[in-house]
Amino acid sequence: LVERHLAGGDLAGMRLLVTAGPTLEDIDPVRFIGNRSSGKMGYALARRGQARGAEVCLVSGPTSLPVPGGVRHRAVRSAAQMEAAVQAEFAACDVAIMAAAPADFRPRVAAARKLRRRREGLTLELVATPDIAAGLGAARRPDQLLVIFALETGGGAAAARRKRRRKGADLVVLNDLADPGAGFETDTNVVTLIAADGAEQALPLLSKDEV
């Protein structure tokens, strides 16, 4: 409450939807496909949005992070669950920030029982998961803003611009694993903001709360 008061409430009245963390796609009851997202960037966005007066809904995959005070939290596990939660919340929000890293693929079939070790190995058939951000971009109203993240591994500005256009977003936040301080599990980030009009703003190494 003190932080919310000192922040000045410049986002008062805004309804903010934030996604965070990974999704986990089950192979069997004990194994899954996932990624290294810690959720820290999304939780920082939710925390700062709430502190600045917004009404925040945080849709999060599995993380070890505490839910920020005053933030409405919806816990999900898979990309399909995240899509359902986001679609249920999107119509009521003013701004959606897609900071989660949902899996792009899932096993076509999740085994009902634990798969046993095989000397010859195991081949998994993977299928695409829902493109959550693209779905929002296609469905959003003119009065809604959509912000997406693009994590790249070198030379990512052109790819980030293509991703923004493909998903119908207003702004893409590019971060590159090649930049020191921008990796997984860090409390810092190095990002470039790329807007629909082509304007770019490169930020220096900052804490995720500052970003």
VOBA-1610 file (N, C-alpha, C; in pm, whole numbers, padded with zeros to 5 digits, always signed):
BEGIN
Leu+00082-00121+00000Leu+00000+00000+00000Leu+00085+00126+00000Val+00195+00123+00077Val+00284+00238+00080Val+00345+00262-00058Glu+00392+00152-00123Glu+00449+00165-00256Glu+00345+00219-00354Arg+00222+00172-00344Arg+00115+00216-00433Arg+00090+00366-00415His+00093+00412-00289His+00072+00554-00261His+00187+00639-00317Leu+00309+00594-00294Leu+00426+00672-00339Leu+00440+00672-00490Ala+00390+00569-00557Ala+00403+00561-00703Ala+00316+00663-00775Gly+00218+00719-00704Gly+00141+00827-00763Gly+00015+00786-00835Gly-00006+00658-00855Gly-00131+00612-00914Gly-00155+00656-01056Asp-00048+00668-01137Asp-00067+00716-01274Asp-00139+00615-01363Leu-00153+00490-01317Leu-00227+00390-01393Leu-00363+00359-01329Ala-00409+00446-01241Ala-00537+00424-01174Ala-00648+00411-01278Gly-00732+00311-01258Gly-00843+00287-01350Gly-00810+00194-01465Met-00683+00166-01486Met-00643+00076-01594Met-00660-00069-01549Arg-00709-00151-01639Arg-00719-00295-01615Arg-00610-00363-01696Leu-00516-00421-01624Leu-00394-00474-01685Leu-00391-00626-01672Leu-00369-00692-01785Leu-00353-00837-01789Leu-00207-00869-01819Val-00145-00950-01735Val-00004-00987-01752Val+00008-01139-01751Thr+00085-01194-01845Thr+00118-01336-01838Thr+00264-01351-01798Ala+00295-01462-01732Ala+00430-01481-01681Ala+00464-01629-01673Gly+00594-01656-01674Gly+00643-01790-01648Gly+00637-01882-01768Pro+00673-02008-01747Pro+00670-02109-01854Pro+00535-02177-01856Thr+00514-02263-01954Thr+00411-02366-01944Thr+00481-02500-01950Leu+00418-02600-01891Leu+00473-02736-01886Leu+00378-02828-01959Glu+00431-02900-02057Glu+00350-02987-02142Glu+00385-03132-02111Asp+00289-03205-02059Asp+00316-03338-02003Asp+00350-03442-02110Ile+00454-03518-02081Ile+00489-03638-02158Ile+00419-03759-02096Asp+00428-03767-01965Asp+00362-03872-01886Asp+00340-03812-01748Pro+00292-03886-01649Pro+00264-03825-01518Pro+00385-03770-01444Val+00507-03801-01486Val+00625-03754-01413Val+00720-03671-01499Arg+00697-03661-01629Arg+00789-03588-01717Arg+00712-03487-01800Phe+00782-03383-01840Phe+00717-03280-01920Phe+00819-03210-02009Ile+00768-03135-02106Ile+00849-03043-02186Ile+00823-02902-02133Gly+00929-02828-02111Gly+00914-02691-02061Gly+01025-02603-02112Asn+01044-02490-02048Asn+01155-02403-02082Asn+01210-02340-01954Arg+01307-02253-01969Arg+01380-02203-01852Arg+01323-02074-01794Ser+01208-02031-01840Ser+01151-01906-01789Ser+01128-01914-01638Ser+01173-01812-01566Ser+01153-01806-01421Ser+01027-01731-01384Gly+00973-01651-01478Gly+00857-01568-01448Gly+00890-01433-01388Lys+01017-01405-01364Lys+01054-01283-01291Lys+01012-01155-01364Met+01023-01154-01498Met+00987-01032-01570Met+00837-01007-01560Gly+00757-01111-01580Gly+00613-01094-01572Gly+00566-01054-01433Tyr+00626-01114-01330Tyr+00589-01079-01193Tyr+00629-00935-01160Ala+00742-00890-01214Ala+00782-00750-01195Ala+00681-00656-01260Leu+00635-00691-01380Leu+00535-00609-01448Leu+00406-00603-01368Ala+00362-00716-01318Ala+00240-00719-01237Ala+00258-00636-01109Arg+00372-00651-01045Arg+00400-00579-00920Arg+00401-00428-00942Arg+00469-00385-01048Arg+00479-00241-01075Arg+00346-00185-01125Gly+00272-00262-01203Gly+00142-00215-01247Gly+00048-00192-01129Gln+00048-00288-01035Gln-00037-00273-00917Gln+00007-00154-00833Ala+00139-00136-00819Ala+00190-00024-00740Ala+00153+00110-00801Arg+00139+00115-00932Arg+00106+00240-01000Arg-00045+00259-01017Gly-00124+00174-00954Gly-00267+00198-00947Gly-00353+00113-01035Ala-00294+00029-01120Ala-00375-00053-01210Ala-00441-00168-01135Glu-00550-00217-01191Glu-00612-00341-01146Glu-00549-00453-01228Val-00475-00541-01163Val-00389-00635-01235Val-00438-00778-01218Cys-00447-00847-01331Cys-00469-00992-01331Cys-00342-01057-01386Leu-00283-01146-01309Leu-00160-01216-01348Leu-00194-01362-01378Val-00176-01401-01503Val-00194-01540-01544Val-00055-01602-01553Ser-00027-01697-01468Ser+00111-01746-01456Ser+00120-01897-01465Gly+00220-01942-01541Gly+00260-02081-01537Gly+00333-02110-01408Pro+00378-02234-01387Pro+00442-02272-01260Pro+00572-02194-01235Thr+00579-02127-01122Thr+00700-02059-01078Thr+00714-02077-00927Ser+00828-02035-00874Ser+00849-02037-00729Ser+00834-01899-00668Leu+00779-01804-00744Leu+00772-01665-00701Leu+00646-01637-00620Pro+00656-01549-00518Pro+00535-01510-00445Pro+00448-01419-00530Val+00319-01433-00520Val+00227-01347-00594Val+00231-01207-00532Pro+00250-01103-00613Pro+00253-00967-00558Pro+00121-00933-00488Gly+00132-00861-00377Gly+00014-00822-00302Gly-00080-00737-00385Gly-00210-00762-00373Gly-00309-00684-00445Gly-00332-00727-00588Val-00260-00829-00635Val-00271-00877-00772Val-00360-01001-00774Arg-00454-01006-00866Arg-00538-01124-00883Arg-00460-01226-00965His-00450-01347-00913His-00361-01447-00971His-00440-01566-01023Arg-00410-01606-01148Arg-00468-01727-01204Arg-00354-01821-01240Ala-00345-01933-01172Ala-00237-02029-01195Ala-00277-02127-01304Val-00187-02150-01399Val-00210-02247-01506Val-00086-02334-01519Arg-00099-02443-01596Arg+00016-02531-01618Arg+00053-02539-01765Ser-00043-02566-01850Ser-00014-02588-01992Ser-00046-02465-02075Ala+00001-02467-02200Ala-00030-02356-02292Ala-00180-02348-02319Ala-00246-02462-02328Ala-00391-02463-02351Ala-00464-02399-02233Gln-00419-02428-02112Gln-00480-02366-01994Gln-00452-02216-01991Met-00331-02176-02029Met-00299-02033-02032Met-00385-01962-02135Glu-00402-02022-02252Glu-00486-01962-02354Glu-00629-01942-02303Ala-00685-02043-02237Ala-00822-02034-02187Ala-00835-01923-02083Ala-00737-01914-01992Ala-00742-01811-01888Ala-00729-01672-01948Val-00638-01656-02043Val-00616-01526-02106Val-00739-01484-02185Gln-00797-01574-02259Gln-00916-01540-02337Gln-01032-01502-02246Ala-01042-01565-02130Ala-01149-01532-02037Ala-01132-01393-01977Glu-01008-01345-01968Glu-00979-01216-01904Glu-00965-01102-02003Phe-00936-01133-02129Phe-00892-01030-02223Phe-00996-00923-02251Ala-01121-00961-02266Ala-01225-00864-02303Ala-01239-00753-02200Ala-01210-00782-02073Ala-01227-00684-01966Ala-01103-00599-01943Cys-00994-00625-02015Cys-00870-00552-01986Cys-00848-00439-02086Asp-00769-00340-02044Asp-00730-00230-02131Asp-00597-00258-02200Val-00507-00320-02126Val-00372-00350-02176Val-00337-00493-02140Ala-00285-00566-02236Ala-00236-00702-02211Ala-00087-00706-02242Ile-00009-00756-02147Ile+00136-00769-02165Ile+00170-00917-02158Met+00211-00971-02271Met+00239-01114-02280Met+00386-01141-02251Ala+00419-01153-02123Ala+00558-01176-02082Ala+00588-01323-02056Ala+00487-01408-02064Ala+00509-01552-02042Ala+00586-01611-02159Ala+00639-01732-02136Ala+00708-01806-02241Ala+00640-01941-02257Pro+00516-01941-02310Pro+00447-02069-02326Pro+00521-02158-02425Ala+00514-02287-02401Ala+00580-02383-02491Ala+00520-02373-02630Asp+00604-02384-02731Asp+00557-02381-02870Asp+00506-02517-02916Phe+00549-02623-02846Phe+00510-02759-02886Phe+00472-02839-02762Arg+00391-02941-02783Arg+00354-03035-02678Arg+00352-03175-02739Pro+00368-03278-02658Pro+00352-03413-02711Pro+00209-03433-02764Arg+00198-03499-02878Arg+00065-03523-02933Arg-00021-03602-02834Val+00040-03698-02766Val-00031-03780-02668Val+00050-03783-02540Ala-00015-03754-02427Ala+00050-03769-02296Ala+00014-03907-02241Ala+00116-03983-02208Ala+00092-04119-02158Ala+00022-04114-02023Ala-00070-04206-01999Ala-00143-04210-01872Ala-00057-04266-01759Arg+00044-04348-01796Arg+00134-04405-01696Arg+00278-04369-01730Lys+00362-04378-01630Lys+00504-04347-01650Lys+00564-04433-01759Leu+00632-04371-01855Leu+00700-04445-01960Leu+00828-04507-01905Arg+00852-04631-01936Arg+00970-04700-01886Arg+01090-04672-01975Arg+01207-04677-01912Arg+01330-04658-01987Arg+01342-04764-02096Arg+01385-04720-02214Arg+01402-04813-02326Arg+01545-04803-02378Arg+01608-04917-02398Arg+01745-04916-02446Arg+01757-04848-02582Glu+01652-04864-02665Glu+01656-04806-02799Glu+01616-04658-02801Gly+01582-04601-02684Gly+01543-04461-02679Gly+01394-04443-02699Leu+01354-04317-02716Leu+01212-04284-02727Leu+01194-04173-02829Thr+01099-04189-02916Thr+01065-04084-03013Thr+00931-04023-02974Leu+00930-03891-02959Leu+00807-03820-02927Leu+00756-03746-03049Glu+00627-03753-03075Glu+00566-03672-03180Glu+00512-03545-03115Leu+00560-03431-03163Leu+00520-03303-03106Leu+00425-03231-03200Val+00330-03159-03142Val+00237-03076-03220Val+00241-02935-03163Ala+00201-02838-03245Ala+00206-02698-03204Ala+00101-02669-03096Thr+00138-02584-03002Thr+00044-02534-02902Thr-00026-02410-02957Pro-00131-02363-02893Pro-00200-02243-02940Pro-00107-02120-02938Asp-00119-02035-03040Asp-00045-01909-03042Asp-00131-01806-02968Ile-00106-01790-02840Ile-00193-01710-02754Ile-00192-01564-02795Ala-00074-01507-02816Ala-00065-01365-02850Ala-00131-01335-02984Ala-00111-01421-03083Ala-00173-01400-03214Ala-00325-01403-03203Gly-00376-01489-03118Gly-00520-01495-03098Gly-00574-01366-03041Leu-00500-01307-02947Leu-00542-01178-02890Leu-00532-01068-02994Gly-00425-01070-03072Gly-00406-00968-03174Gly-00518-00967-03276Ala-00571-01084-03308Ala-00679-01094-03406Ala-00812-01053-03347Ala-00828-01067-03214Ala-00957-01044-03151Ala-00969-00909-03082Arg-00860-00836-03065Arg-00865-00718-02980Arg-00944-00604-03042Arg-00998-00522-02954Arg-01071-00403-02994Arg-00973-00288-03020Pro-01015-00184-03092Pro-00925-00071-03118Pro-00878+00000-02990Asp-00955-00011-02882Asp-00919+00059-02758Asp-00829-00026-02668Gln-00790-00145-02712Gln-00703-00230-02631Gln-00561-00226-02686Leu-00464-00232-02595Leu-00323-00235-02632Leu-00267-00373-02602Leu-00186-00422-02694Leu-00124-00554-02680Leu+00027-00540-02689Val+00095-00586-02584Val+00241-00583-02577Val+00292-00726-02570Ile+00389-00760-02652Ile+00445-00895-02652Ile+00595-00889-02627Phe+00653-01001-02591Phe+00797-01014-02571Phe+00854-01104-02680Ala+00977-01075-02718Ala+01048-01158-02815Ala+01186-01189-02759Leu+01209-01313-02722Leu+01339-01356-02672Leu+01415-01418-02788Glu+01531-01361-02818Glu+01611-01408-02931Glu+01749-01451-02882Thr+01826-01508-02974Thr+01962-01555-02941Thr+02062-01498-03038Gly+02047-01369-03069Gly+02139-01301-03159Gly+02068-01245-03280Gly+02096-01117-03313Gly+02040-01053-03432Gly+01890-01051-03433Gly+01828-01015-03321Gly+01685-01035-03307Gly+01594-00921-03347Ala+01647-00802-03380Ala+01559-00688-03406Ala+01465-00714-03523Ala+01517-00766-03632Ala+01433-00793-03748Ala+01329-00900-03716Ala+01370-01003-03644Ala+01277-01109-03606Ala+01168-01055-03513Ala+01206-00966-03422Ala+01109-00907-03330Ala+01007-00821-03404Arg+01053-00746-03504Arg+00960-00665-03583Arg+00863-00753-03660Arg+00913-00862-03715Arg+00824-00955-03786Arg+00724-01017-03689Lys+00770-01051-03571Lys+00682-01111-03472Lys+00573-01014-03432Arg+00605-00887-03414Arg+00504-00787-03378Arg+00396-00779-03485Arg+00438-00774-03612Arg+00341-00765-03721Arg+00256-00892-03729Arg+00322-01007-03715Arg+00252-01135-03729Arg+00146-01154-03621Lys+00173-01103-03503Lys+00081-01124-03392Lys-00013-01004-03370Gly+00003-00899-03449Gly-00088-00786-03439Gly-00072-00707-03312Ala+00050-00696-03261Ala+00076-00626-03135Ala+00111-00479-03159Asp+00091-00397-03055Asp+00127-00256-03062Asp+00274-00234-03032Leu+00332-00319-02949Leu+00470-00302-02904Leu+00531-00438-02881Val+00656-00454-02923Val+00729-00576-02891Val+00850-00538-02807Val+00873-00617-02703Val+00987-00597-02613Val+01089-00704-02646Leu+01200-00662-02705Leu+01304-00755-02748Leu+01409-00770-02639Asn+01437-00894-02602Asn+01556-00920-02521Asn+01632-01035-02581Asp+01763-01030-02567Asp+01852-01121-02637Asp+01938-01194-02535Leu+01939-01327-02543Leu+02017-01406-02449Leu+02167-01379-02461Ala+02209-01319-02573Ala+02351-01289-02590Ala+02395-01170-02506Asp+02300-01091-02456Asp+02334-00973-02376Asp+02355-01013-02230Pro+02470-00983-02171Pro+02492-01012-02030Pro+02385-00946-01944Gly+02329-01023-01851Gly+02226-00968-01764Gly+02085-00988-01815Ala+02071-01047-01934Ala+01938-01065-01992Ala+01895-01211-01993Gly+01969-01298-01926Gly+01939-01440-01932Gly+01830-01483-01836Phe+01807-01614-01832Phe+01707-01669-01743Phe+01751-01657-01597Glu+01652-01649-01508Glu+01674-01650-01363Glu+01748-01526-01312Thr+01767-01423-01396Thr+01834-01304-01349Thr+01732-01203-01296Asp+01779-01109-01215Asp+01693-01001-01166Asp+01706-00877-01252Thr+01781-00886-01362Thr+01801-00774-01453Thr+01755-00812-01593Asn+01748-00711-01679Asn+01715-00738-01818Asn+01772-00626-01904Val+01793-00656-02031Val+01837-00558-02130Val+01738-00569-02246Val+01658-00465-02268Val+01552-00477-02367Val+01555-00360-02464Thr+01495-00384-02580Thr+01469-00279-02678Thr+01319-00280-02706Leu+01258-00163-02695Leu+01115-00148-02721Leu+01097-00108-02867Ile+01015-00184-02940Ile+00993-00158-03082Ile+00843-00140-03103Ala+00805-00019-03147Ala+00664+00015-03162Ala+00614-00010-03303Ala+00483-00001-03320Ala+00421-00026-03450Ala+00464+00074-03555Asp+00497+00197-03513Asp+00540+00300-03609Asp+00687+00290-03643Gly+00756+00186-03593Gly+00897+00166-03622Gly+00992+00226-03522Ala+00940+00308-03430Ala+01027+00370-03329Ala+01087+00264-03238Glu+01215+00282-03206Glu+01285+00188-03118Glu+01349+00263-03003Gln+01345+00203-02885Gln+01412+00258-02768Gln+01489+00147-02700Ala+01621+00155-02704Ala+01707+00057-02640Ala+01735+00101-02497Leu+01706+00017-02401Leu+01730+00048-02261Leu+01860-00020-02216Pro+01930+00043-02122Pro+02052-00019-02069Pro+02017-00132-01972Leu+02118-00195-01916Leu+02096-00297-01816Leu+02023-00236-01697Leu+01906-00291-01665Leu+01823-00241-01557Leu+01768-00358-01476Ser+01721-00329-01356Ser+01646-00432-01283Ser+01515-00455-01357Lys+01457-00570-01337Lys+01331-00599-01405Lys+01220-00508-01357Asp+01224-00464-01232Asp+01126-00367-01187Asp+01142-00235-01259Glu+01265-00192-01286Glu+01286-00068-01361Glu+01240-00082-01505Val+01267-00197-01567Val+01218-00220-01703Val+01067-00207-01707
//
